[in-house]
Amino acid sequence: MVKASKGYRRRTRSVMRKRSRDRGLSIRFHGHTGTVTGMQGKAYLLDVRMGHKMKQIIVRPEHLRKA
């Protein structure tokens, strides 16, 4: 049996790929305002209105600013 190649692309694929936690907050919530309803660990629980529904999102403080 021959070993699989472990070339350049295989070594760097995991380095160049962004993980889901590196991408940050979804763009659909950018610019929206909401109310802080509580805390979950170091993160804040926010209620944000999207159309006629209220969505609850969990956001770390570095992604927030005062409205």
C-alpha positions as YAML, in Angstrom:
chain: A
units: angstrom
residues:
- id: 1
  name: MET
  ca: [0.00, 0.00, 0.00]
- id: 2
  name: VAL
  ca: [1.14, 3.51, -0.83]
- id: 3
  name: LYS
  ca: [0.71, 6.34, 1.67]
- id: 4
  name: ALA
  ca: [-1.48, 9.29, 0.73]
- id: 5
  name: SER
  ca: [0.35, 12.40, -0.35]
- id: 6
  name: LYS
  ca: [0.81, 15.04, 2.30]
- id: 7
  name: GLY
  ca: [1.65, 17.90, -0.01]
- id: 8
  name: TYR
  ca: [1.52, 21.66, 0.37]
- id: 9
  name: ARG
  ca: [-2.24, 22.07, -0.04]
- id: 10
  name: ARG
  ca: [-3.08, 19.42, 2.50]
- id: 11
  name: ARG
  ca: [-0.84, 21.04, 5.13]
- id: 12
  name: THR
  ca: [-2.20, 24.56, 4.66]
- id: 13
  name: ARG
  ca: [-5.88, 23.84, 4.13]
- id: 14
  name: SER
  ca: [-6.61, 23.76, 7.85]
- id: 15
  name: VAL
  ca: [-4.50, 26.87, 8.42]
- id: 16
  name: MET
  ca: [-6.19, 28.98, 5.73]
- id: 17
  name: ARG
  ca: [-9.75, 27.90, 6.45]
- id: 18
  name: LYS
  ca: [-11.66, 30.20, 8.79]
- id: 19
  name: ARG
  ca: [-13.50, 28.54, 11.61]
- id: 20
  name: SER
  ca: [-17.08, 29.56, 12.36]
- id: 21
  name: ARG
  ca: [-16.07, 31.38, 15.54]
- id: 22
  name: ASP
  ca: [-13.49, 33.48, 13.61]
- id: 23
  name: ARG
  ca: [-16.10, 34.93, 11.27]
- id: 24
  name: GLY
  ca: [-17.89, 36.96, 13.94]
- id: 25
  name: LEU
  ca: [-21.52, 37.98, 14.12]
- id: 26
  name: SER
  ca: [-23.81, 37.30, 11.17]
- id: 27
  name: ILE
  ca: [-24.20, 40.28, 8.83]
- id: 28
  name: ARG
  ca: [-28.00, 40.20, 9.12]
- id: 29
  name: PHE
  ca: [-27.72, 41.75, 12.60]
- id: 30
  name: HIS
  ca: [-25.33, 44.59, 11.67]
- id: 31
  name: GLY
  ca: [-26.82, 48.00, 12.39]
- id: 32
  name: HIS
  ca: [-29.77, 46.69, 14.38]
- id: 33
  name: THR
  ca: [-30.61, 47.85, 17.86]
- id: 34
  name: GLY
  ca: [-31.96, 45.68, 20.61]
- id: 35
  name: THR
  ca: [-32.45, 45.41, 24.32]
- id: 36
  name: VAL
  ca: [-30.19, 43.52, 26.69]
- id: 37
  name: THR
  ca: [-32.26, 40.90, 28.50]
- id: 38
  name: GLY
  ca: [-29.57, 39.11, 30.47]
- id: 39
  name: MET
  ca: [-26.15, 37.55, 30.50]
- id: 40
  name: GLN
  ca: [-24.88, 34.12, 29.58]
- id: 41
  name: GLY
  ca: [-21.39, 33.78, 30.95]
- id: 42
  name: LYS
  ca: [-19.42, 36.77, 29.63]
- id: 43
  name: ALA
  ca: [-21.85, 37.28, 26.71]
- id: 44
  name: TYR
  ca: [-25.05, 39.32, 26.57]
- id: 45
  name: LEU
  ca: [-28.49, 38.06, 25.56]
- id: 46
  name: LEU
  ca: [-30.16, 40.53, 23.20]
- id: 47
  name: ASP
  ca: [-33.69, 40.78, 21.87]
- id: 48
  name: VAL
  ca: [-33.64, 42.14, 18.31]
- id: 49
  name: ARG
  ca: [-36.72, 42.75, 16.18]
- id: 50
  name: MET
  ca: [-36.51, 41.16, 12.72]
- id: 51
  name: GLY
  ca: [-39.68, 42.05, 10.83]
- id: 52
  name: HIS
  ca: [-42.58, 41.06, 13.09]
- id: 53
  name: LYS
  ca: [-40.58, 38.58, 15.16]
- id: 54
  name: MET
  ca: [-38.26, 39.05, 18.11]
- id: 55
  name: LYS
  ca: [-34.98, 37.16, 17.76]
- id: 56
  name: GLN
  ca: [-32.74, 36.39, 20.70]
- id: 57
  name: ILE
  ca: [-29.02, 36.48, 19.97]
- id: 58
  name: ILE
  ca: [-25.97, 35.89, 22.15]
- id: 59
  name: VAL
  ca: [-23.21, 38.46, 21.64]
- id: 60
  name: ARG
  ca: [-19.87, 39.08, 23.30]
- id: 61
  name: PRO
  ca: [-19.28, 42.66, 24.53]
- id: 62
  name: GLU
  ca: [-16.60, 43.46, 21.93]
- id: 63
  name: HIS
  ca: [-19.30, 43.29, 19.22]
- id: 64
  name: LEU
  ca: [-21.60, 45.80, 20.93]
- id: 65
  name: ARG
  ca: [-21.73, 49.57, 21.21]
- id: 66
  name: LYS
  ca: [-24.16, 51.93, 22.91]
- id: 67
  name: ALA
  ca: [-27.03, 53.14, 20.76]
...
